[in-house]
Amino acid sequence: MKVVILGAGGHGRVVLEILRLAGEHEAAGFLDADPARTGTRVGEIEVLGPVNLLARLKRRGIKGAIVAIGDNRIRRSHAPLIEAAGLKLINAIHPSAIVSPTARLGRNIVIAPGAIVGVE
């Protein structure tokens, strides 16, 4: 599925790498609040502009998104924007992570390399 990553900073780079390694989603671009980042590239992926582009990107075939911003409050405030634009909140789970088959995961979750997620 084609997705966008909200946040083109350090956490966004980590999420991009996880998505690439997992191979389940294709990162089509980043969205970032810093206008100076628009048009630049992070890990060979373009920063498309600000978050208010979500609805337009959906019309262009983007199906999902993940918020890759370290601040929990900002991450929580951006997740509803993704859903309001009609996009699916995805997870980024590193292939080396161990996730119990009985674990119940929410949406917009990042599980880093080597992480172990047990039962609920």
N, C-alpha and C positions, 0 to 999 in steps of 0.2 A: 504494500500500500504506500502511496506517495504521502509524505508527511512533512510538516514544518516543525522547526524547533524554535521555541520562544526563548530568547536569550542567547546572544552570540559571544558571551564571555567564557571564562574558564570552565564553568559547569556545562555550558552548551557544547564545548569541544569534547568533554568527556562523554556526554550523551551521544554526540555524533559518532564517536568511536565505538561505543557500545552498540548502537543501531547498525553500524557497518558490520561489526563482527557477528552479531546475531543473525543478520541477513533476512529478517522478517519484513522490514520496512525500508523504503528508499527516501532518504532525506533530500527534499527538493529545494530547501532553503532555510534560512534563519529569519526571524523577526526580532527586532531589537529597538528599545526605546531611544537609544542614542542615534540621532540623525547622522552623526559623523561616520557611523558604521555602514549606512546604506550604500550599496554598490561595492563594498569591500568583500573579501572572501575569507572564510574561516574553514580550514581543512578542505579547500577546493570547492566549498559550497558558498553561494552568494548570500549576502545579507540583503533581503528584499525590501526591507523598510520596517515601519512600526506595526504594532499589533492590530491596528484598525484595518489592515489589509486582509484579515482572516476570511471575511465573506467573499471578497473578490477572488482569493486563492481557491476557495471551494468551487467557485464557478469555473476555475481553470483546471479542475481535476484533483486538487489536493483533498484527501479524505480524512486525514488525522493530524494530530499535533500533540506535542508534549512540552510542558513548561520546564525549562532547564535554567532556573534562576535559584541561586542559593538561599535567598531570603524566603522563609516559609510563608510570611504574610503576603508577599508579592505573588508567590506561586499559587497560594490559595485564591487570591483575587483574580488571577488570570485564567484559571481553569474554567470558570463559568463563561468567560468570553469565548472560549473555544467551543463549548457546547452551544452557546447562543448563535454562533456562526454555522451550526450544523455539522461540525467536525467531531470526530471520535477522539477522545482522550486515550492515548496509547501508553504502554509501559516500555521501558528500555531495560532488558534483563541481560546482563553479560553472560555469554555462554559458559564461563567457568564458575558461575554462581550455582549453588546447590539450593534448589527450592523444593521443599517437601510437596508431594502430590496432594496432601491434605491442607496445605496452606491456602488461605483465602486472600487473594491480592485485590486491592482496589484498582483505581485507574490513576494515571499520571505518576507512576512509580518508577524510580530508577534503582536497580539492584546492581551494585558495583562488582568488579572482579573479585573472586574469592569469597564473596558473601555466602552465608548459610542462613536460610530462612526455614525455620522449623514449623511445626504444626500450629494451628490457630490457638 
